[in-house]
Amino acid sequence: MALPANAYSADPGTPQQVAACKVDALRLCPLDIPDTKLVEACMQRRVADLSPACRDTVQGK
């Protein structure tokens, strides 16, 4: 799922990061799952459409 910019890797993220963004990833980027890199790129492109908790996670807040 989406991660803070400094956490991008093959690692899907912490349980908290996954929890914050799982619904958004499924809603906004379903065709990119399970490729973490594609999901991350999609989430970055759609940051304005993310839930507040996921947006904070993606933006590294």
Contact map, one row per residue, 1 for C-alpha under 8 A:
1110000000011000110011001000000000010011000000000000000000000
1111000000011000110010001000000000010011001000000000010011000
1111111100011000110000000000000000000001000000000000000011010
0111111100000000000000000000000000000000000000000000000011111
0011111100000000000000000000000000000000000000000000000001110
0011111100000000000000000000000000000000000000000000000000010
0011111110001000000000000000000000000000000000000000000000000
0011111111100000000000000000000000001001000000000000000000000
0000001111110000000000000000000000011000000000000000000000000
0000000111110000000000000000000000011000000000000000000000000
0000000111111000000000000000000000000000000000000000000000000
1110000011111100010000000000000000010000000000000000000000000
1110001000111111110000000000000000000000000000000000000000000
0000000000011111110000000000000000000000000000000000000000000
0000000000001111111000000000000000000000000000000000000000000
0000000000001111111100000000000000000000000000000000000000000
1110000000001111111110000000000000000000000000000000010010000
1110000000011111111111000000000000000000000000000000000000000
0000000000000011111111100000000000000000000000000000000000000
0000000000000001111111100000000000000000000000000000110010000
1100000000000000111111111000000000000000000000000010110010000
1000000000000000011111111100000000000000000000000000000000000
0000000000000000001111111110000000000000000000000000000000000
0000000000000000000011111111100000000000000000000110010000000
1100000000000000000011111111110010000010001000000000000000000
0000000000000000000001111111110010000000000000000000000000000
0000000000000000000000111111110000000000000000000000000000000
0000000000000000000000011111110000000000011001000000000000000
0000000000000000000000011111111110000010011000000000000000000
0000000000000000000000001111111110000000000000000000000000000
0000000000000000000000000000111110000000000000000000000000000
0000000000000000000000000000111111110110010000000000000000000
0000000000000000000000001100111111110110000000000000000000000
0000000000000000000000000000000111110010000000000000000000000
0000000000000000000000000000000111111110000000000000000000000
1100000011010000000000000000000111111111000000000000000000000
0000000111000000000000000000000000111111100000000000000000000
0000000000000000000000000000000110111111110000000000000000000
1100000000000000000000001000100111111111111000000000000000000
1110000100000000000000000000000000011111111100000000000000000
0000000000000000000000000000000000001111111110000000000000000
0000000000000000000000000001100100000111111111000000000000000
0100000000000000000000001001100000000011111111100100000001000
0000000000000000000000000000000000000001111111100000000001000
0000000000000000000000000000000000000000111111100000000000000
0000000000000000000000000001000000000000011111111100000000000
0000000000000000000000000000000000000000001111111100001001000
0000000000000000000000000000000000000000000001111100001000000
0000000000000000000000000000000000000000000001111110000000000
0000000000000000000000010000000000000000001001111111011000000
0000000000000000000010010000000000000000000000001111111000000
0000000000000000000000000000000000000000000000000111111100000
0000000000000000000110000000000000000000000000000011111110000
0100000000000000100110010000000000000000000000000111111111000
0000000000000000000000000000000000000000000000110111111111100
0000000000000000000000000000000000000000000000000001111111111
0111000000000000100110000000000000000000000000000000111111111
0111100000000000000000000000000000000000001100100000011111111
0001100000000000000000000000000000000000000000000000001111111
0011110000000000000000000000000000000000000000000000000111111
0001000000000000000000000000000000000000000000000000000111111
